[in-house]
């Protein structure tokens, strides 16, 4: 399944692009039976409803029915739906937009793209709906728990050029974080390690071997056992900043996954991760301009932590 689609086949609906499933090269019977087996999160009755409404369409633009046969190798498009989705009570802001790119400030707790129990309550779908930009697509990602800047491509024609900036490490990303202070650690410093999946859900951990993750770190201010850090990821591994800080005995304030999993219940927004994607800078590959964008969001002040003891 993926989301690249021909808009002539099935249009975007409520900011959500159709999902796609490709039938295997071998198979028989009914399309309906295959869909029920392959996409088990959707009940048979639900597929029957969608088929009756003409909401399952093949790559040639023909709507499938409950009696459509399994046709090997054919692509089918359908809309992903969630019965109940809890609204996330924080708003994004668009900081910049032109014909090629858009920069948004993402609040804590809002995912960038649809996944799991999040569909409409994602930065991408909210922006597509509010701005009517069907081809809008994120060029990079930040965690749902992290606040701050996300760069989007506005049109498919130049998307690959901006994606290459991140792949080739030509974007400078500065983050800010609040974590404990340790007088025995010298800053500025660079932390290098090898990060791999830990086998536990989606967590990463450090393992022996050639480093594949590098973070430059410095202290901005310090008060009462806490410090504000400036973090610059030289590489872009998942959860890199969170893992590297935890490895130094400096777990980020509000981190529900490092060093230990302590995920708050859904709807608990009382302790946001103190990590902010603060600035992005790069040479625009289309216009040649030097670009720099700064988040308007702020983390909590150190005094708030100091008074808590």
N, C-alpha and C positions, 0 to 999 in steps of 0.2 A: 504494500500500500504506500502511496505517496500522494503529493498534492499538486504535481505539475499537471495542468489540464488545458484543454482547448476550450476557451470560453463559449465557442459556438455550440459545443456539445451540451453543456449544462452550465448555466451562469452562476456567478457567485450569489449566495443568498445570505442576507443579514451579515455580510462581511466574511462569510465562511466559504472558502473554495471547496469544490467537491473533492471527496476522496476517491481513490482509484484502486481497483483490484484487477489483476491480470489473471485470466484463467490459465491453468497449467496446460502444457502441450498434449497431455493425455487425460482423458476423462470421458464420462458419459452420463446419461440421465438428464435431470432438470437443473437449470441454472439455480432455481430456488434452493434445491437440496445442497448444492455446493456452497451457496452463500450462508446457509444456516450452519454448515460444518465449519467453514473457514472463519466466519466472523461471529463467534459465539456470544459476543456481548449483545447482539441484536436478536431478539426472539423471532421465531418463525412467523407469528402473527404480525409482528412489526414489519418484517420483509414483505408479507402479503399486502399490508396496507400501503407500503411505499411503492410496490409494483403496481398496485391498482391505481395509485395517484400519478403514475408515469415518472417516478422519481429515481428510477434506476435505468440509465441510458448507456448504450454501447458507444464505442468510439466513432461510429458512423452516424450518431445522432438518433438512433432508433430506440424507442422506449421498450424495455423488456416487460414481459407479462409473467404471470404465475406459471404459464405453460411453456415459456421459452426454453429450448433445449440448451444443454451445456455445449458451448462452441469453443473448442481448444484454441488458446492463444489470444482470444478477444479481450479487449479492455472494457471494463464497465465502470461508470462513474455513479456515485451516490452521495447524499449529504449525511455527514456525521451529525448525530443528534444526542443531546443529553436531556433526560426527563426533568431533572431538577438541578439547577446550578445556583449556588449561593453567590449573591452579588458581593464583590470586593469593594469596600467603602472608601477607596482612595482613588484619586484622579491623576491621570497622566497629563503631561503638558507638551505641546509641540514647540520646540525652541527655534527650529529653522526648517525651511522647506524651499526647494527649487525644483526644476524639472527632472533632476536626477536623484537627489537625496533628500531625506528627511531625518531630523534628529529629534528624538523624544526623551523626556525626563520620565523615567519609570518609577512609580512608588514602590516601597516594600510590599511584598506579598502578592504582587501581580505577575503572573507568568508572561514571558514574551510571546510564546506560541502555544497553540492548542495541544494538550496532552492529558491523558487520564481524565480527571473530573473537571478539567478546565477547557472551555470552548469559547463562549461569548466573553467570559471574564478573563481575557488575555489582551495584552497590549496590541498585538497585531490585529485581532478582529475588531477591537474597539476603534482603532485608527482607520481601518478599512471602512467601517460603517460611518464614522463621523465625517470622514473626508472624501468618501466615494472613490478611493484609489484601489482599483481591483488588482493591480500588479504589485502593490506594496509588499515588500519582503525584507525581513531583517538580514543584514549583512553579517552579523555576529550575534552572540547571545550573552546575557548575564543571567544568573540564577534568579528564581522567583523571590528568594529572600533578600537579594541585593537590590538597592535602589540606584538610580542614576541613569547615565546616558546610554541610549541604544541608537545605532545608526541603521537606517533603512534605505533600501534601493526603491525608488519610485517607479521605475520602468524596467521591464525585462531586458531591453536592448543594451543597457549599460551596466546591468547587475553584475556580470562576471568581472568587469574591470574593478569594481569596488570590493568584491569578494577577494580578489587577488591581493589587494592591499593588506588584508588581515593574514592571508595565507603566507605572504612573503614578509610578514612582520614589519610593514611600513607604516603602521599606525602606532602612535605613542599613546598609551592608556595609563592614566594616573588614577589610583584609587585612594580613598581615605578610610581608615578603620579605627575603632576604639577597642583597646585590649589592655590587659594588665601591663604594668611597668615592671621591668626587672633591671635593677641597677648593675647587675653583673654582666649584662649583654651590651656590647659596644655597637653603636650606630653612627653613621650609616653602615650597612652591611649588605651582602648579596647572599641569598640562600639558594643553593642548587641541590636537586635530588632527582631520583627517578620515581615518577608517580605511575601507579597502575591501579586498575580496579581491584577492590579488596574482596569481591565476591559477596559483599553484604549490601544488598539493595543497589544503590548507585554510588556508594562511598568510594573514595580514592585513598590510597595509603602509600607511604614511602617504602621502597624496597631497594636492596642493594643493586648496583649496576650503574651503567653510564647515565649521567643526568639527562633528563628530557624536560625538566621544568626549572626555570630560573626566575627569581623575584628579587628586585632591588628594593631595599627597605630603609626608611629613615623615620626619625621621631620629629613630629611637628611641635608638640607641647606635652607636658607631663604634670600631673597634679594628683596627690593623694592616692598613690598606688595604681593610677590609671594613666594611659598615654594615648595620644592621637598619633597615628602612624600614617606615613605616606608610602604607598606600595605601588611599585611599577612592575607588572608582569612582563618579562621579556619574552616568555613563551605563553601559550594559551591553553594549558591543560585544565580540565574540568576541576573546579573547586581548588585550584592551585593556591590561591592566597590563603584560604581557610586552612588547608592542610599545612602549608609552610609555617604559618603563624602558630598553629597548634603544636607543631613539631618543636618549636622553640620554647614551648611552655607558655605561649601567649595566645590562648584561644580567643577568638573574637567575641566580644560581648554580644549575647543574644544568639550565638551559634547553636542550633538545635541538632547538629550532626557531628561536630568535631569539638573535643576529642571523643565524645560519646553521643549516642543517639538519644535525644530527649525531645522528640517532635511534639509541639503543642497541639491541642485539639483544634479542629477546624473552627475558624471564627475567633480564635484567640490572637489578638493583634497587640498584646500588651508588651511584648519584648522583642521588637524588631532587631534583626541582625545589624550590627553597627558596621556596615560595609557599604560604601558609596562609590559608584563609578563617577569620578569627579570631573575628569577632562579627557577629551579625545583630540589629537592633532595629527594632521597628515597633509601631504601635498595632493590636491585633488587631481586624479588622473585624467579627468575629462577637461577641466578648465585650466589646470596648471596653478591654480590659486593655493596659497597656504591657508589651511583651515585650522581653526581651533574652537572647540565648543566646551563650555563649562556648565555643569549642573547648577541649578538654582536651589536644589535640595540641600539640607544640612543634617548631619548626625547630631545626636544629643551632646550637650556641652559636658566637659569633664566634671564640672561642679555637681551635676546631677548624680554622677557615680560616686563622687567623693562623699557627698552627704549621706549616701546610702550605706556607707561604711564598707 
